Amino acid sequence: MSNFIAVAFCGYFALLIILFSVKNLLLKDKTSLNLPE
């Protein structure tokens, strides 16, 4: 059972990191698109 908890914990952290990276990329794209060239 403890093994399952460890795997779930690692997966949760990986998902958070991926979501954070995607959000940063989207925000970066949005700001670069809004900036006048």
PQR file with spaces between the fields and no chain letter, atoms N, CA, C, O and H, PARSE charges and radii, in Angstrom:
ATOM       1  N    MET     1       0.837   -1.202    0.000 -0.4000 1.5000
ATOM       2  CA   MET     1       0.000    0.000    0.000 -0.0000 2.0000
ATOM       3  C    MET     1       0.872    1.253    0.000  0.5500 1.7000
ATOM       4  O    MET     1       0.582    2.223   -0.700 -0.5500 1.4000
ATOM       5  N    SER     2       1.949    1.221    0.798 -0.4000 1.5000
ATOM       6  CA   SER     2       2.831    2.395    0.855 -0.0000 2.0000
ATOM       7  C    SER     2       3.483    2.645   -0.501  0.5500 1.7000
ATOM       8  O    SER     2       3.756    3.789   -0.864 -0.5500 1.4000
ATOM       9  H    SER     2       2.185    0.433    1.367  0.4000 1.0000
ATOM      10  N    ASN     3       3.734    1.557   -1.258 -0.4000 1.5000
ATOM      11  CA   ASN     3       4.330    1.706   -2.583 -0.0000 2.0000
ATOM      12  C    ASN     3       3.373    2.462   -3.499  0.5500 1.7000
ATOM      13  O    ASN     3       3.791    3.342   -4.251 -0.5500 1.4000
ATOM      14  H    ASN     3       3.513    0.627   -0.964  0.4000 1.0000
ATOM      15  N    PHE     4       2.090    2.118   -3.434 -0.4000 1.5000
ATOM      16  CA   PHE     4       1.079    2.789   -4.253 -0.0000 2.0000
ATOM      17  C    PHE     4       1.013    4.274   -3.917  0.5500 1.7000
ATOM      18  O    PHE     4       0.897    5.119   -4.805 -0.5500 1.4000
ATOM      19  H    PHE     4       1.751    1.403   -2.823  0.4000 1.0000
ATOM      20  N    ILE     5       1.088    4.581   -2.617 -0.4000 1.5000
ATOM      21  CA   ILE     5       1.046    5.982   -2.185 -0.0000 2.0000
ATOM      22  C    ILE     5       2.256    6.736   -2.735  0.5500 1.7000
ATOM      23  O    ILE     5       2.126    7.876   -3.182 -0.5500 1.4000
ATOM      24  H    ILE     5       1.183    3.895   -1.896  0.4000 1.0000
ATOM      25  N    ALA     6       3.424    6.109   -2.704 -0.4000 1.5000
ATOM      26  CA   ALA     6       4.634    6.764   -3.209 -0.0000 2.0000
ATOM      27  C    ALA     6       4.510    7.036   -4.702  0.5500 1.7000
ATOM      28  O    ALA     6       4.865    8.116   -5.172 -0.5500 1.4000
ATOM      29  H    ALA     6       3.530    5.183   -2.341  0.4000 1.0000
ATOM      30  N    VAL     7       4.004    6.051   -5.448 -0.4000 1.5000
ATOM      31  CA   VAL     7       3.840    6.227   -6.896 -0.0000 2.0000
ATOM      32  C    VAL     7       2.816    7.322   -7.185  0.5500 1.7000
ATOM      33  O    VAL     7       3.025    8.151   -8.071 -0.5500 1.4000
ATOM      34  H    VAL     7       3.716    5.173   -5.066  0.4000 1.0000
ATOM      35  N    ALA     8       1.711    7.326   -6.440 -0.4000 1.5000
ATOM      36  CA   ALA     8       0.679    8.345   -6.639 -0.0000 2.0000
ATOM      37  C    ALA     8       1.237    9.733   -6.326  0.5500 1.7000
ATOM      38  O    ALA     8       0.936   10.699   -7.028 -0.5500 1.4000
ATOM      39  H    ALA     8       1.541    6.653   -5.720  0.4000 1.0000
ATOM      40  N    PHE     9       2.051    9.833   -5.270 -0.4000 1.5000
ATOM      41  CA   PHE     9       2.645   11.107   -4.877 -0.0000 2.0000
ATOM      42  C    PHE     9       3.572   11.628   -5.974  0.5500 1.7000
ATOM      43  O    PHE     9       3.527   12.806   -6.329 -0.5500 1.4000
ATOM      44  H    PHE     9       2.295    9.049   -4.699  0.4000 1.0000
ATOM      45  N    CYS    10       4.422   10.732   -6.513 -0.4000 1.5000
ATOM      46  CA   CYS    10       5.348   11.120   -7.583 -0.0000 2.0000
ATOM      47  C    CYS    10       4.575   11.538   -8.828  0.5500 1.7000
ATOM      48  O    CYS    10       4.916   12.532   -9.471 -0.5500 1.4000
ATOM      49  H    CYS    10       4.459    9.775   -6.225  0.4000 1.0000
ATOM      50  N    GLY    11       3.541   10.785   -9.165 -0.4000 1.5000
ATOM      51  CA   GLY    11       2.733   11.115  -10.338 -0.0000 2.0000
ATOM      52  C    GLY    11       2.050   12.463  -10.176  0.5500 1.7000
ATOM      53  O    GLY    11       1.957   13.239  -11.127 -0.5500 1.4000
ATOM      54  H    GLY    11       3.264    9.978   -8.643  0.4000 1.0000
ATOM      55  N    TYR    12       1.572   12.738   -8.966 -0.4000 1.5000
ATOM      56  CA   TYR    12       0.902   14.006   -8.693 -0.0000 2.0000
ATOM      57  C    TYR    12       1.866   15.175   -8.876  0.5500 1.7000
ATOM      58  O    TYR    12       1.511   16.194   -9.467 -0.5500 1.4000
ATOM      59  H    TYR    12       1.648   12.108   -8.194  0.4000 1.0000
ATOM      60  N    PHE    13       3.088   15.022   -8.366 -0.4000 1.5000
ATOM      61  CA   PHE    13       4.088   16.079   -8.506 -0.0000 2.0000
ATOM      62  C    PHE    13       4.481   16.276   -9.965  0.5500 1.7000
ATOM      63  O    PHE    13       4.655   17.407  -10.420 -0.5500 1.4000
ATOM      64  H    PHE    13       3.377   14.194   -7.885  0.4000 1.0000
ATOM      65  N    ALA    14       4.621   15.160  -10.705 -0.4000 1.5000
ATOM      66  CA   ALA    14       4.962   15.255  -12.123 -0.0000 2.0000
ATOM      67  C    ALA    14       3.866   15.996  -12.873  0.5500 1.7000
ATOM      68  O    ALA    14       4.150   16.828  -13.734 -0.5500 1.4000
ATOM      69  H    ALA    14       4.479   14.241  -10.335  0.4000 1.0000
ATOM      70  N    LEU    15       2.608   15.694  -12.546 -0.4000 1.5000
ATOM      71  CA   LEU    15       1.483   16.356  -13.206 -0.0000 2.0000
ATOM      72  C    LEU    15       1.490   17.850  -12.896  0.5500 1.7000
ATOM      73  O    LEU    15       1.249   18.671  -13.782 -0.5500 1.4000
ATOM      74  H    LEU    15       2.377   15.018  -11.846  0.4000 1.0000
ATOM      75  N    LEU    16       1.765   18.203  -11.640 -0.4000 1.5000
ATOM      76  CA   LEU    16       1.816   19.614  -11.262 -0.0000 2.0000
ATOM      77  C    LEU    16       2.900   20.345  -12.045  0.5500 1.7000
ATOM      78  O    LEU    16       2.681   21.457  -12.527 -0.5500 1.4000
ATOM      79  H    LEU    16       1.961   17.536  -10.921  0.4000 1.0000
ATOM      80  N    ILE    17       4.077   19.718  -12.171 -0.4000 1.5000
ATOM      81  CA   ILE    17       5.191   20.344  -12.889 -0.0000 2.0000
ATOM      82  C    ILE    17       4.833   20.524  -14.362  0.5500 1.7000
ATOM      83  O    ILE    17       5.119   21.566  -14.953 -0.5500 1.4000
ATOM      84  H    ILE    17       4.255   18.815  -11.779  0.4000 1.0000
ATOM      85  N    ILE    18       4.201   19.499  -14.956 -0.4000 1.5000
ATOM      86  CA   ILE    18       3.816   19.587  -16.370 -0.0000 2.0000
ATOM      87  C    ILE    18       2.788   20.701  -16.560  0.5500 1.7000
ATOM      88  O    ILE    18       2.903   21.504  -17.486 -0.5500 1.4000
ATOM      89  H    ILE    18       3.969   18.653  -14.476  0.4000 1.0000
ATOM      90  N    LEU    19       1.783   20.750  -15.683 -0.4000 1.5000
ATOM      91  CA   LEU    19       0.750   21.787  -15.791 -0.0000 2.0000
ATOM      92  C    LEU    19       1.374   23.171  -15.636  0.5500 1.7000
ATOM      93  O    LEU    19       1.005   24.096  -16.360 -0.5500 1.4000
ATOM      94  H    LEU    19       1.689   20.098  -14.930  0.4000 1.0000
ATOM      95  N    PHE    20       2.310   23.325  -14.707 -0.4000 1.5000
ATOM      96  CA   PHE    20       2.974   24.606  -14.477 -0.0000 2.0000
ATOM      97  C    PHE    20       3.753   25.036  -15.715  0.5500 1.7000
ATOM      98  O    PHE    20       3.717   26.204  -16.104 -0.5500 1.4000
ATOM      99  H    PHE    20       2.610   22.574  -14.119  0.4000 1.0000
ATOM     100  N    SER    21       4.466   24.077  -16.341 -0.4000 1.5000
ATOM     101  CA   SER    21       5.250   24.379  -17.538 -0.0000 2.0000
ATOM     102  C    SER    21       4.340   24.786  -18.684  0.5500 1.7000
ATOM     103  O    SER    21       4.622   25.749  -19.397 -0.5500 1.4000
ATOM     104  H    SER    21       4.495   23.129  -16.026  0.4000 1.0000
ATOM     105  N    VAL    22       3.238   24.047  -18.863 -0.4000 1.5000
ATOM     106  CA   VAL    22       2.299   24.362  -19.951 -0.0000 2.0000
ATOM     107  C    VAL    22       1.686   25.738  -19.732  0.5500 1.7000
ATOM     108  O    VAL    22       1.541   26.513  -20.677 -0.5500 1.4000
ATOM     109  H    VAL    22       3.008   23.265  -18.284  0.4000 1.0000
ATOM     110  N    LYS    23       1.323   26.046  -18.483 -0.4000 1.5000
ATOM     111  CA   LYS    23       0.726   27.344  -18.182 -0.0000 2.0000
ATOM     112  C    LYS    23       1.718   28.464  -18.475  0.5500 1.7000
ATOM     113  O    LYS    23       1.347   29.491  -19.043 -0.5500 1.4000
ATOM     114  H    LYS    23       1.440   25.417  -17.715  0.4000 1.0000
ATOM     115  N    ASN    24       2.974   28.270  -18.092 -0.4000 1.5000
ATOM     116  CA   ASN    24       4.001   29.278  -18.360 -0.0000 2.0000
ATOM     117  C    ASN    24       4.181   29.485  -19.856  0.5500 1.7000
ATOM     118  O    ASN    24       4.311   30.618  -20.319 -0.5500 1.4000
ATOM     119  H    ASN    24       3.276   27.435  -17.631  0.4000 1.0000
ATOM     120  N    LEU    25       4.190   28.369  -20.630 -0.4000 1.5000
ATOM     121  CA   LEU    25       4.349   28.475  -22.079 -0.0000 2.0000
ATOM     122  C    LEU    25       3.168   29.224  -22.682  0.5500 1.7000
ATOM     123  O    LEU    25       3.353   30.079  -23.549 -0.5500 1.4000
ATOM     124  H    LEU    25       4.085   27.448  -20.254  0.4000 1.0000
ATOM     125  N    LEU    26       1.953   28.910  -22.229 -0.4000 1.5000
ATOM     126  CA   LEU    26       0.763   29.577  -22.759 -0.0000 2.0000
ATOM     127  C    LEU    26       0.798   31.064  -22.430  0.5500 1.7000
ATOM     128  O    LEU    26       0.477   31.895  -23.280 -0.5500 1.4000
ATOM     129  H    LEU    26       1.803   28.216  -21.525  0.4000 1.0000
ATOM     130  N    LEU    27       1.188   31.405  -21.199 -0.4000 1.5000
ATOM     131  CA   LEU    27       1.261   32.809  -20.811 -0.0000 2.0000
ATOM     132  C    LEU    27       2.319   33.530  -21.639  0.5500 1.7000
ATOM     133  O    LEU    27       2.117   34.671  -22.054 -0.5500 1.4000
ATOM     134  H    LEU    27       1.449   30.730  -20.509  0.4000 1.0000
ATOM     135  N    LYS    28       3.454   32.859  -21.879 -0.4000 1.5000
ATOM     136  CA   LYS    28       4.529   33.457  -22.661 -0.0000 2.0000
ATOM     137  C    LYS    28       4.057   33.708  -24.094  0.5500 1.7000
ATOM     138  O    LYS    28       4.315   34.767  -24.665 -0.5500 1.4000
ATOM     139  H    LYS    28       3.618   31.932  -21.541  0.4000 1.0000
ATOM     140  N    ASP    29       3.353   32.705  -24.677 -0.4000 1.5000
ATOM     141  CA   ASP    29       2.844   32.854  -26.038 -0.0000 2.0000
ATOM     142  C    ASP    29       1.829   33.991  -26.105  0.5500 1.7000
ATOM     143  O    ASP    29       1.849   34.786  -27.044 -0.5500 1.4000
ATOM     144  H    ASP    29       3.144   31.844  -24.213  0.4000 1.0000
ATOM     145  N    LYS    30       0.946   34.071  -25.115 -0.4000 1.5000
ATOM     146  CA   LYS    30      -0.084   35.099  -25.110 -0.0000 2.0000
ATOM     147  C    LYS    30       0.547   36.486  -25.051  0.5500 1.7000
ATOM     148  O    LYS    30       0.143   37.385  -25.789 -0.5500 1.4000
ATOM     149  H    LYS    30       0.930   33.425  -24.352  0.4000 1.0000
ATOM     150  N    THR    31       1.539   36.662  -24.175 -0.4000 1.5000
ATOM     151  CA   THR    31       2.162   37.974  -24.023 -0.0000 2.0000
ATOM     152  C    THR    31       2.946   38.346  -25.281  0.5500 1.7000
ATOM     153  O    THR    31       2.955   39.507  -25.689 -0.5500 1.4000
ATOM     154  H    THR    31       1.867   35.931  -23.576  0.4000 1.0000
ATOM     155  N    SER    32       3.606   37.358  -25.896 -0.4000 1.5000
ATOM     156  CA   SER    32       4.389   37.647  -27.100 -0.0000 2.0000
ATOM     157  C    SER    32       3.457   37.984  -28.261  0.5500 1.7000
ATOM     158  O    SER    32       3.799   38.794  -29.122 -0.5500 1.4000
ATOM     159  H    SER    32       3.599   36.414  -25.564  0.4000 1.0000
ATOM     160  N    LEU    33       2.260   37.348  -28.280 -0.4000 1.5000
ATOM     161  CA   LEU    33       1.304   37.640  -29.347 -0.0000 2.0000
ATOM     162  C    LEU    33       0.703   39.030  -29.161  0.5500 1.7000
ATOM     163  O    LEU    33       0.452   39.737  -30.137 -0.5500 1.4000
ATOM     164  H    LEU    33       1.983   36.690  -27.580  0.4000 1.0000
ATOM     165  N    ASN    34       0.472   39.427  -27.896 -0.4000 1.5000
ATOM     166  CA   ASN    34      -0.146   40.719  -27.629 -0.0000 2.0000
ATOM     167  C    ASN    34       0.826   41.877  -27.830  0.5500 1.7000
ATOM     168  O    ASN    34       0.403   43.007  -28.074 -0.5500 1.4000
ATOM     169  H    ASN    34       0.676   38.853  -27.103  0.4000 1.0000
ATOM     170  N    LEU    35       2.119   41.604  -27.729 -0.4000 1.5000
ATOM     171  CA   LEU    35       3.097   42.678  -27.899 -0.0000 2.0000
ATOM     172  C    LEU    35       3.165   43.110  -29.360  0.5500 1.7000
ATOM     173  O    LEU    35       3.277   42.264  -30.247 -0.5500 1.4000
ATOM     174  H    LEU    35       2.463   40.686  -27.531  0.4000 1.0000
ATOM     175  N    PRO    36       3.099   44.413  -29.620 -0.5600 1.5000
ATOM     176  CA   PRO    36       3.215   44.893  -31.012  0.2800 2.0000
ATOM     177  C    PRO    36       4.632   44.706  -31.527  0.5500 1.7000
ATOM     178  O    PRO    36       5.601   45.069  -30.860 -0.5500 1.4000
ATOM     179  N    GLU    37       4.742   44.141  -32.708 -0.4000 1.5000
ATOM     180  CA   GLU    37       6.076   43.899  -33.290 -0.0000 2.0000
ATOM     181  C    GLU    37       6.591   45.165  -33.952  0.5500 1.7000
ATOM     182  O    GLU    37       7.694   45.172  -34.500 -0.5500 1.4000
ATOM     183  H    GLU    37       3.955   43.846  -33.250  0.4000 1.0000
